[in-house]
Amino acid sequence: MCRWLAYTGTPIKLEELLYKPRHSLIDQSMHARLGVETTNGDGFGVGWYGPDGSPEPALFRGVGPAWSDGNLREIARCTSSRLFLAHIRASTGTAVQQTNCHPFRHRNWLWVHNGAIAGFDLLKRDLVLAVDPELFPHMAGSTDSEVMFYLALSLGLAASPVVAVERMVGFVESVAAAHEVPAPMQMTVATTDGERVWCFRYASKGQSRSLFFSTAISALQALHPGNEVLLGLSDETRLVVSEPLGDLEGAWQPMPESSYGVIQKGDDELGRFHPIVP
């Protein structure tokens, strides 16, 4: 379906994750190992927060394959960020157009999604009409991923992200049940307000798409004392990925089924994800 990553921590250039690792996100756009499709060539995007303290992230998206976009390579080579989300898309049926490429942005929030809402064509009208009227004009695309984002915003994402996403999923599942669409939700999601990052792994019938988070940097530094890349990173640095970027021993931990994670200053959180039926 898609592949994505979320990074937060010591500022690094985007190319350090998009291009340089052996199984980088760009490599995954051609040779995904754990996705439904091997190739993810239906567009791409990256959203990042700059060093000037501006709360609104920058956004660059394109409709072509990530592996052949020279502008993406130039931006990744020259841009550093402490927090960014990147995504490569494999369409599940909606049009290949820039407004359907992730990340989706609203003010200081970014959102990326891998998965799909089953029967979206049958459910779309009911789902879209539940979006807050003040947010509705900001929806620009036609994909289920953007609808999920704006439903979560409508249901309180800014106030309580975990509860808002649980309510969003519960609402989608209730609408699907009314239309006799079984097991509608398949998702891994990352969203951020520019300070913290929330990640979710859930599917209505289990067997969610793959998701991994990085081991604590201090533990990795102890395992690999000669690794120069690790020496330059603070212990606040974290990475969440659809699939590992390399084979460094001990670097990746699978995120449990039906769970959420919060990456933040101090202790991170990992908890169970429970859809809330409206």
N, C-alpha and C positions, 0 to 999 in steps of 0.2 A: 504494500500500500504506500507507505512513505517511510522516511528515516529522518530523525532529528537529533539534535543535541542541545543541552543547556549548560553554560559555563558561568561560574561566578568565583571570584577570588582575586589573586594577584593579576594586575593588568597584563594581558598578552596580546600579540598580534593575532588577528583572526586566522591567518594562514597556518598558525601553529596547530590548529585542530581541523581546519577545513581541508588543508592540502598536505601537510608534512607527515602525519602518521602513516604507517604502512597500510592501514585499513581506514584511512581518513573518510570524512563524510563525502568528499568528492569521489573517492574510490568506491564507496558504497552506492553512489549514484549509478555506477556501472556494474558493480559486482557485490550486491548485498548478499549476505550469507543467511540471515535469519528472517528476512522479510517474505511476504507472500510472492512478490515479484523480485527477480534478480536485478532488473533495471528500474531506476527511478528517474525518468527523464522528462516529466511533464511540468517542469518549472522548479523554482528554488526561491529561497529568500533568507535573509539574515537581518536581525534587528539587534541594535546594540546601544548601550548607554555611554555617552561620551565623558571625557574628563572635566568638562566645564560645569558639571553639577546640574545641568538641565534635566528636569524630570521626564521630558518626553524623549523617547528613544529615536534614533535614526533607523530608517528602513530602506532596504534595497531588495527588490524582487524582480525576477525575470521569468518569461514563459518558456525559454529554451532549456536544453539540458545544462545542468550545472557544470559538467565537465568541459564544455566548449565555450563558456562565457568568459571572454577576456576581461571585461569590466569587473566581474566578481573577483578574478585573480588579482587585479590591480588594487581593488579596495581591500582585499584580505591582506595583501602585502604591506600596505601603508597604514592600516587602521589598528589601533590598540583599544582594548576595552576590558573593564573589570567584570562586565556582565553582558552576555549575549546569548541569543537563541538563533539556531540555524536549522533549515529544513530543506529537504529535497522531496519532490512530490511525485507520486504515481496516482493518477486520477482514478477514482472509483466510479466515474460516469459523468461528472460535471465538467464543464468546458475548461479547456486549457487557456486561461487568460490571467492577466496580472492580478486582478482583484480576487482570484481564487487561490493565489499563492500565499503560503504562510511565510513569516509570522503575520498574524492579524494584530492590528494596533488600535487601541482607543485610549487617548490621552497618555498616561504613563504606563499603561498595561500592554503586554505582549502575550500572545497565545499561539502555541503550535499543537498539532494533533496528528496522530497516526491511527488509522482505523476507519470506521464508517458507521453510519446509522442505517441499518437494514430497512428497506422499504421507504427510504427518504422521500421518494416522489409521492407516496401516499400520505405521509405524515407532515410534509413540509408546510402546508397551509396552516394547520393547527399550531405547529411549532413557531412559525414566524409571527403569527398573530399574538403570541404570548410575550413577545419582546416588548419592553417598555417603550411607549410612544416617543419618549424623548431620545431613545437610542436608535429607534428604527431608521431614521434618515441616514445614519452613519453606515449602515450595512450596504456594501457595494458589490458583493459577489453573489454566487449562487450555490456555494458548497455547504454541505452539512457541518463542516468544521467551523465556519464563521457563524452559523446559526447557534451552535453549541456555545461559542464564546459570548454572543450577545444575550443568550438566555442566562448564562452564568452571571454576566454583568447585571442583568435585570433582577436576578435573584440574590444579589448582595455580595458579589465577588469582592468589591472594595472593602467591605466590612468584615467578612468572614469567608475567605476563599474555600476552605474545605467544605463548609456547610453549603455554600452556594453551588459548588460542583456536585455535591451529593443531591441537592434539590434539583439541579438541572437534569441529572441522569434519572432520578426518580420520575420527573415530569415526562421525559422522553419515553421511558418504559411504560408509563400509564397511558400516554397517547397511543403508543404502539399496541398496547393491549386492547384499547377501544377499537382499533382498526384490525385486530386479529393478526398482527405482525409479531411473530415470536422472536425472542432473543435479539432485540434491536441494536443494542449498544456494544460496540467494540472500540476500545480507546486506550491509548497512552497519550497523556497530555502534559505539557509544561506551560506554566503561566508565571508571570512575574510583574511586580509593581515597580521594579528598578532597585529594590532593596532586598527582598526575599524572593525565593523561587519555590513554587509548589509543583509537585509532580504527582501524577495519578496513573494507576494501572488497573483497568477493570474491563470485564466483558460480561454481558448478561448471562451467558452460559459458561463462564469460565474460559480457560485457554486464551488468555489475553495475549496480545502482541508482546514481543520481548522488550525488556527495559532493564538497564543496569545503572548502578551508581558507583562512583569511584571510592576506593578505600581511603581512609584518612591519610593525608600527606605525610604526617609524622611516622605512621606505620610503614608506608612505602619507602620513606627515606631510610628507615632502619633495615628494611629488606634489601634495598638497593643503594648502599651508601655511596657508590661511585657514579650514580646517575646525575649528570649535570642539570638536566631539565628539572628534576624533582628538587634539587637544591635551591632553585630560584623561586620556589612557590611557597606561599604562606600556608599554615595549617588550616586557614579558613577556605582554602581553594577546594571546590567540588565540581564534579562533572557528571551529568546524567546523559545517557546515550541509548538510542534504540538498539545498537549493538556495539560491542567493544571496538575501540579504535586500534588496538594492537594486542599483543600477547604477553605483555609484561606480567610476570608472575605475581599473583595476589592483588592486581590492580582493580579488578572489577567484581562487584557483588550483584547478583540478580535481585531485582526488586520483587517482593512477594506478590502473589496474586491478590487482587482486590485490596490494594493498599494505597496510601498516599505518603509522600515525604515532603518535609519543609526544610529548605536550606536557608540558614540564617546565621547571624553573628552569635557566637556561643554554641550551645548544644543544638544540633539538628533534631528533627522529629521524624518518626516513622510510625504510622498507625494504620488501623483497618479502615477500609472504605466501605460505607454502607449507604446505598441510595436512599433518599428520603422521599417517600411517596406523598404527593401533595394531598 
